[in-house]
Amino acid sequence: MDFISNLILLMCVHLAAAASPGPDFVYVTQQSLISGRKAGLFAALGITLGLSVHISYSLLGLSTMIAESEVTLCAIKLVGGAYLLYLGIKAMGGKKYSAVIPNKEDLSVSENLRKAFLCNLLNPKAPLYFIGVFSVVVSSNSSDIEMLIYAVSLMLVQLSWFSFVALAFSKETIRTRYYRHSQLLNNILAVIFIILSLRVLKSIDFQLIMHHMINI
């Protein structure tokens, strides 16, 4: 039951994060508005492929940390939890977003996929975000199958959400309403990140860290 509840938590948190306006969101909406639904759907696929890289190294890294040192894992959780707390505080009361359309040139499918892939892959916030999020659910009891399910589930959430964005944002009325309420979305996301960060920090064995530091 813990695995199922953790999976649902992970998917809900990532859906909220994906729905928050950011570089990926802007890119998919741009392609949808400029070149239509097909371009938007390929952009969503490229974003998801970029996400797979972040998920892979985050899960593999945490798995390695667990195998090598419980102290190191606690340190990683501390960094990840602190970063989630930072994201929550930063998102609180955040500004409203508006769509920005840079040009009206249609991209080829391959170029669209490449740009979407790099848009997600080169996001400097992604490494700490995923390590922080996975710190909530990954433990010494997590099997390879469970981590694979976590990874595939997040990719499906990402692809489903941005495919929905590509389909919906072909209609300007939906786009306008979304951006009108983007500030409220930021505040909701802030609360989720803060709660999640507290859960991560609560799971850390600070006595173990202090004992290790004393014995260095």
NORTAKA-V687225 format. One record per pair of residues at least 24 apart in sequence whose C-alpha atoms are under 8 Angstrom apart, sorted by the first residue. I is the first residue (numbers start at 1). J is the second residue. Records with the same first field share a line. If there is no record, write none. Layout:
# NORTAKA-V687225
I=J + J
This chain:
# NORTAKA-V687225
3=137 + 146
6=136 + 137
7=137 + 150
10=133 + 134 + 137 + 150 + 154
11=153 + 154 + 157
13=192
14=154 + 157 + 158
15=157 + 158 + 161
16=189
17=189
18=158 + 161
19=161
20=182 + 185 + 186 + 189
21=97 + 182
23=119 + 120
24=116 + 119 + 120
25=162
26=99 + 100
27=116 + 119
28=116 + 162 + 165 + 166
29=99 + 165 + 166 + 169
30=99 + 100 + 101
31=166
32=166 + 167 + 169 + 170
33=169 + 170
34=101 + 103 + 104 + 105 + 106
35=104 + 105 + 106
36=170
37=166 + 167 + 170
39=109 + 112
40=163 + 165 + 166 + 167
41=162 + 163 + 166 + 167
42=109 + 112 + 113
43=112 + 113 + 116
44=116 + 158 + 159 + 162 + 163 + 166
45=113 + 116 + 159
46=112 + 113 + 114 + 115 + 116 + 117
47=113 + 116 + 117 + 118 + 119 + 120 + 158 + 159
48=117 + 120 + 155 + 158 + 159
49=117
50=116 + 117 + 118 + 119 + 120 + 121
51=120 + 121 + 155
52=151 + 155
53=121
54=121 + 126 + 127 + 130
55=130 + 151
56=151
58=127 + 130 + 131 + 134
59=131 + 134 + 138 + 147
62=131 + 135 + 138
63=138
66=139 + 140
67=140
71=208 + 209 + 212
74=204 + 205 + 206 + 209
75=209
76=131
77=131 + 132 + 135 + 200 + 201 + 204
78=200 + 201 + 204
79=128 + 132
80=128 + 129 + 131 + 132 + 133 + 135 + 197 + 200
81=132 + 135 + 196 + 197 + 198 + 200 + 201
82=197 + 201
83=128 + 129 + 132 + 197
84=129 + 132 + 133 + 193 + 194 + 196 + 197
85=193 + 194 + 197 + 198
87=190 + 193 + 194
88=189 + 190 + 191 + 192 + 193 + 194
89=190 + 194
90=190
91=186 + 187 + 189 + 190
92=186 + 187 + 190 + 191
93=183 + 186 + 187
94=183 + 186 + 187
95=183
96=179 + 180 + 181 + 182 + 183
97=179 + 182 + 183
98=179
99=179
132=197 + 200
133=196
135=200
136=196 + 199 + 200
